[in-house]
């Protein structure tokens, strides 16, 4: 994967599952309203379940690695939709950049790398969901060519509280 600035976009091998687990659990704990999954569920996953995330053909996870400290500071995934009628699109999900690495182009590098992976598989369009309250993320998507195409009221419910989301899309 390309290396520029202080970040490198990498694909993890299954033996690095513990690093993935730590980053994902941090994201789920800090931002429960951003992810469909729950921290309380994923903290119980076995090592083989974490490794499966990294090897299944259903997902394509890429990670942002800080070249200065050689540790993971972000992640994102493409989810391939089943069925021939949907092979032209993928869903962008599980996006997380650690707070201290935001506004340093890590998201943009990650997104461009995921787009290239998608294009190699024939993807013409990406979709993503983003919480309306997450103004910084909405702004990042919009500045990288996504458009808001839908408003989803009460799309997610966590601990009795509803969260609205935007549906975003980008044609590659």
Secondary structure, 3 states (H helix, E strand, C coil): CCEECCEEEECCCHHHHHHHHHHHHHHHHHCCCCCCCCHHHHCCCCHHHHHHHHHCCCEEEEEEEECCCCEEEEEEEEEECCCHHHCCEEEEEEEEECHHHCCCCHHHHHHHHHHHHHHHCCCCEEEEEEECCCHHHHHHHHHCCCEEEEEEEEEEEECCEEEEEEEEEEEC
